[in-house]
Amino acid sequence: MKRAICQYLPLVCVLVALVRARRECDRKVTVEKVTDVYGLSEGPHWDHRTQKLYFVDINNQYIRRLDPATGVVTSAYIEHGPVGVVVPVDDTTDQLLAGSGKDVILVTWDGDSDESEVPIKVLTSLDSPQSNTRANDGKVDSAGRFWIGTMGNEVNGEIPSNQGTLYSIGEDLKPKTEISPVSISNGLAWNMKDNTFYYNDSPTRQVAAYDYNPNNGTISNKRIVFDLNKTDLKGVPDGMTIDADGNLWVALFGGHHIIHVDPKTGQILCKVKLPAENVTSATFGGPLLDTLYVTTSSYNLSAKQRKATPHAGAVFAVKGLGVRGSLANSFVMMD
């Protein structure tokens, strides 16, 4: 009987399936606070080699590392400027690549203890010295290239439009312009087949997809795979990650949620509410890559917002989602 109904009413069956998926997700999920409250926590990166979670505290200029086994967070202060993103360098134990200010820097830090001063080396600059911009989100592709974007600096609470650019950086350390102009370069992800690249320019409230060539790192054929403007959800798409099923997990800055999106249909499969209004990014981690680590922000909150969300700025571990991620890539430097 059920098969017969679906034969004649396929749309009804799809809607029922979506409702069931949402209920299932909501029922199983647990959300646990796993760090103290910081400022603008962002850019989580799970290092499978050490089983540690790296993330940044942008405006406070820290790279932080969580050991989930002990709950200990260690931090390194980066005097160079705001830190938008950090990723490990391949085949090293104490080398990190970070976007700081308008530069990409090499940081030497083993992560085992708090440091107020760590050695850094400027590898390359992104936007021109005259631009009023800074590095923001970034990730490494399957070939070891670093994709990193910039955004305009906040002025009187507003971020100017179209001041940023998305770059890719290979072994030669020369930034290659990929998408320009953008306003707030954010959320990057590649699918398991490595032929599609997903990207957020946050103020558009859209997730874009591009055909991706892993051999030469080129992108083409832009299309919109998810449009938050067509939903009743608040906020803008910030950082994001992808699961092994090819579905996206998109953080909603200003929206209290991280949402599970099918980029093939544009449908929201489920949503997880976080105890913070400004949800900034997410990545899968843990031994089985089945824990979703979600960063949030306490930056620029009013007294009323701080009272309503006292845990804003912490990192949260979301479990029971029933999906897994994939291993994150490290930057490959030329010998």
N, C-alpha and C positions, 0 to 999 in steps of 0.2 A: 504493500500500500504506500509506504514512504517513497519507494522508487517511482511509483506511478505519479504521485503528487509532484515530485521533482521534475518528472518528464514534462508535465504541463505547466508547472509554476516554478521555473528555474530561478527567477528573481527572488521569490519568497524563500526558497531554500538557501540561496546565498546569504540573504539577510539573517535568517535563523542561524546559519553557521557563524556569521560574524558576531552576533549577539552571544552565542555560546562561547566563542573564543574570548570575547571580552570578559565574560563572567569567570571563565576558567583562569585567565591571567590574574584577575583581581583576587580570586579566592586563594590562590596558591602563594602569592607573593609575600615576602617579608622584607622589610626595609630596616636596616640597622646602621646607626651612626658609628663610624669606625675611626674618626679622628676628632681632635678638638676643632673649635670654630676658628677659622682664619679669615682672610679678607676675600679677594677675588680668586678663589680656587678654580683652577682650569687645567685643561690639557692632560688628563690621566693617561699614563702609558704603562702597561703591564710588561715587566721584564721577566720573561719566562725562565731565563737563565738563573736568576737569583730569587725568583718568586717574590719580587717586591713590586710595589706600585709607586711610580714616579708621578708627581704632579707639580704644578707651579702655583704660586701665590703672586699674581701679576704685579699689582701696584706696590706691595710690600717688598718686592724684588727678591723672592725666595724660590729656590728649587727645593722641594720636599720629597721625602721617600718614606713610605709606609711599609712596615713589615707586618703583614696580616697575622703571622704566627704569634707575635708578641704584642701587637698593638702599638709598637714604638714608632714614632715619627721623628726622623732626623732632618735637619734643614741646613742649606748652604745659602748664605746671603750673597747676592750678585750686585756688586757696587756699580756695575756698568749701566744699569737702567732697568726699567720694567721688563719682566720676563714673561713672554707670551706663550712659550712652548719649550719642552725639553724632550730629547730622545737619546738613548744610548748610542755610542759608536760601536760598530760591529767589531768583534774579536778583541774587545778591551774590557777591563774591569773597573776603570776609574775615569773614563773619558765620556763626556756628554756633549751633545750639540744643542745649543739653545738659541732662541731668538730673543735678543735683549736690546731694547731701544730700537734703532733701525738696522742693527747688525746681527749677523749670525756669528756666534762665538763658540770656541771650544773651551769647555770647563773641565778642570781636573778635580775630581771629588770622588772618593770611594763610597760615600753614602753612609759610612758606619758611625759617624759622629757629627754633632752640630759644628758648623764652621761659620765664622763671621767674615772670613776672607779666604777666597780660594783662587788659585791661578786661573786666569782666562787668557785667551788669545783670539783676537778678531780675525775671522776667516774671510769674511766678505761683508759688504754693505748692501742693503736692499734699496730703499727709496733714496732719492737725492738728499744731500745734506740740508737743502733748503725746505724740504717737505716737513709738514707738521704731522708726522705719522709715527707709528710704532709697529713692531712685529706682533702678530696675533697667532692664531691656531696653525698647526702644521702636523704633518705625518710623513712617514717614509713609505715609498712604494716597493714593489717586489724586487726591483733592480737596485735598491739601495739609494734611490734619489730622495732628497728632502724637498717636500712640497710645503711651502710656508707663505702665508699671506700677511698683508699689512692692513692697517685701518687708520683713519684720522684720529688724532688725539681729541679727547673730550674738551669742549670749550663751553663753560657756563651750563654744564649738564647736558649738552648736545654734542653728538658726533657728526662732523660734517660729511656730506655725501660725496661719493665718488673720488675719494682721496687715496684709496688703497689699490693693491695689486696682488694677484696670486702668482708666485714664482715657483719654479722647480730648480733644484741645485744638484748637480752631479759631482763626480769625482774631481772635476776641474775647478769646483767652487765658484763658478760663474753663474749668477742668477739668470734664469731664462724666463721672460714674461709669458705667462700662460693665459691669464684672464685679467683684463684691465679696461676701464676702471671698475672697482668694486667699492662698497662702502664699509662693510665689516666682514672681512674674509674669515670664514668659519668652517665648521664641520666638513671633514674630508673622509671618504671611504672608497674602497675598491671591492668589487664583488669577487667571489671565489674563482670564477673563470678568468678573472683578471682582464676582462675586456670592457668593463664599465667603471667610470669614475663618477662619484657623487659629490656634490659640493653645495654649500650654503653661503649665500651673501645675505646675512641675517635680515636687514630691513625689507627685503623683497617678500619675506614670509613664504619663500618657496624653496624646495629642494630640486636642484637641477642634476641631470645626468648627462654624461658625455661618453661617446665611444672612446675607448682607451687602447692604445697600442703599447704593450709592455716592453717591446724591443727598443723603441726609440723614445717612449714616454710622451707621445703626442696625444692630444685630445681633440675631438671634433664632434659635430652633429649634436649640438645642445638641444635638450628638451626638458620640460618640467614634469617631474614624476610625482611630486606631492605639493599641494598648494594649501597652506594653512588659512589663506583668505577664504577658502570655501568651507571652513569649519566654524564652529562657535567657540573654539579654544582661544585663549589669550596668549600673549607673548610672541616671541619670534624664534625661529629655529637657530639654535646655537651649535655647540659641538654635537657630533654624532658618531656612531659606530655601526657595524654591520654584523649580523650573526651568520652562522654556517648555512642557514636556510636562504640567505640572500635578502633578508628583511632588515630594514634600518631601525635603529633606536635613536631618536632625535630628542635632544634636550630643549625644553622650551624656557628661554630666559623671559621672566615675567609671567610665566604660565603655570608654575607649580608642578609641572609634570615632565616625565620622559615618556614619549609615545613610540609605539611599535608600529612601523609603517611598511606596507607591502609596496615596493616601488613599481611593481608590474601593474597594479590596479589603482594605486593612489589611495588605498583604503587604510584606515587606522585599525589595526588588529586588536590592540588593547592599549591601555595607558596606566602608568603608575604614578601616583601622587607622592611628592616628596615634601618633607617639612621645611621647605624653603621656597620662596617665590621665584627666585632667580636660579634656575637650574642651568648649569653651564656646559657640561659635557659628560661623556661616559665611555667606558671601555670594558671589555670582558677580561676577567682574570681568574686567579685561583688555579690549582693543579689541573682541574678539568675544564678550565675556561668557561665555567657556567655561573660565575658570580659577576654581576654587572656593577662595576664601581662608578658611582655618579658624583661629580663635583658640583658644588653650589657656591653662591656668592653672598657675602654680607656687606659688600661695598656700596656706599651711598644709600643705605637704608635709613628711613625715618625712624624716630623713636617708636612710633606706632607699629611699624613693620618689624622692628627688632623685638618688640614685646610679643607680637603675634607669631614670629618665627625665630625663637632664640637659638636654634641650631643652624641657621643659615650661615654658610661659610665652611661647613664641615663636609667631609666626604662620607658617602653612604654606600653600603653594600646591599644590593638587591638580589635576593635569592628566590628560588622556586619558579623561575621563568620558563623552565622546560626547554631552553635553547642554549647553544654554546657559541662562543666566538671563535676566532682563529688567532694564530700567533702574530704578534705585532712585529714589524720589521725594524731593524736597526740601520743607522746610516753607514754606508760603506765609504771609507776614506781611501784616497790614493796612497800607496806606500811611499 
